[in-house]
Amino acid sequence: MLRKLLPLIIVGTICTSCAEETFAENTPESVSLHQSLANRSTGEVVNGRLFFNTKEDFQDIFDQLKDLEEEKIASFIDSKGITSLRPVVTEGNEQLINDLTVKRIEALKDNPRFMETKDAKERLSNKESMIEDIENIESQIGDDTFAALLNSDGEVQIGTDIYKYTDTGLFVINEDNYLALNKYLAMNNISDNFLYPTNDDVRTNFVQERVSPNNSLQLIDPNDGIYYFPIEITVPPYNPPAGNQPPQPTVSTNPSDAMYNYINNLQSCSPTNGLFDNLFGDNDVCTDKYENRRRVKTKAYNYNYVLVYNLGVKVKHQYRGWTGFWRKENTDDIRLGVISGSFVYDYSTYFDPVPSQYRITTIYNNNSRLMFDATTNWAPGFYPNAYTMTGYSTQNYPKLFRDDYYIEDILNRWVDFSSNNFLIDKAIWSALDAGNKNLASAYMNKKFWDESYKFLGDTWQALGKPKPDNNITYSLNVVEKGKLLIHKTLYRNAPGGDKVEKSFDWGFQAGINIASDGKISPNTSGSGLKKPSNFKVTMYGIAKRNGQWHGSKINTY
């Protein structure tokens, strides 16, 4: 049903006669708080918030919008007439965004809690500074599309429930009890608007007293029916011992690219700066500003907003327009490279495998697969029992694994006991056995570059094929531990464009079934959905303008 919507939005015309098939045209009037749910349609505005009948409706729209050009996302949001938490600004809607922002700033005068904050009147008189504060909300709600779907109070309505995002976490309450939520926030000194912060000590204490054991919504006020999902408090990253440091690999890039030296000489930036930088997951952002009004923004993210999640990388070239907001700007060339990206799926809570009688390593490429006896795999120059079968691809795999090259390896200690591989037996296995995912990720990075990447290249050359250098996915399924470890490389560019991005996993797109022999297959049901964790990345984002390159490198290993 909802798949019919976006083509209409793209061409700028929206049918108004199909109540369930389309969204309302232009700016809809606010619907009464107590209007029957049956009379509401997904995508209309209810009391200043976007309304969706179900979570699936919201996820579907998010899925459709997230990778579109910003003009198309802006067209969708602007047609609703809401003021977004963080607006999508283009050259064509700057006047509209400016007018909505002026009203937004003026409305803060009616928020007594904001007006009680330090220098409130002075802040409101400085429009440029307020716009900068609005843009800085990105450090808390980092996903651009998701932030645009929320209103300026950080809210969206799903069915009869209002989801309110704050700098202390997500609160959910029935629409009829909304005033009770405001009272609850005030009583606990929690900000009701991202434009003034909750005290750090208040936030820390509130979150630590309400840690969710299964990382899910929990009922915190039975009388008023208030549910809560806590934010993440950033802790310093784990640094492996000096002897276990993963190598700094050669940058993933086109061998003929003259940018090789430039990229390797880029210094890694420091994308995180404080305790509350990553409220709803990883949000690592680096910015290279130049010529006063231009910048290149590089981002690695793994967001969990309960309603949706999104894991990926992005680089954008932007220009600061007359409104003070940054907006997209095309440039000569823009490039994104993931040297190493790794994350983990934990399916141990619902998977009880039966030991298989054998296992194999499979390499998928160009609609064929190459299979190996896994007990002797990764031996340099030795390819025992390797055979190729055509007519196979990763199209039936979750989208996460559909890459130019996909290496699928399975470690089943119940059968093999030892894989004869130090990095697996003494490093990755031991790190997982100790519950140390950070160390496992570091070893996974080392294993990929020291062994898997080299083996893939040697194998391809032995078979008379060009040596792969980019867009490789490697998965190691540690069956007994219930862990699926992923490692990726990526290179993309867009001559004349304004951004390059890649979502590795999002929404309900990468539900996974693990068979008893460790093989992977898609599962779109709730039971198959597993959110990725422990995202680590070494990447770069660069853009060229007037013969000069600008950009950043991020390293979170």
Beta strands, then each sheet from edge to edge (+ up, - down):
strand 1: 45-46
strand 2: 49-52
strand 3: 155-158
strand 4: 161-166
strand 5: 169-174
strand 6: 218-221
strand 7: 226-230
strand 8: 281-290
strand 9: 294-304
strand 10: 309-320
strand 11: 326-328
strand 12: 333-346
strand 13: 360-365
strand 14: 368-373
strand 15: 387-390
strand 16: 405-411
strand 17: 472-478
strand 18: 483-493
strand 19: 499-506
strand 20: 512-514
strand 21: 520-522
strand 22: 533-545
strand 23: 548-555
sheet 1: 1+ 2- 3- 4+ 5- 7+ 6-
sheet 2: 8+ 9- 10+ 11-
sheet 3: 8+ 9- 10+ 19-
sheet 4: 15+ 14- 13+ 16- 17- 18+ 12- 22+ 23-
sheet 5: 20+ 21-
end
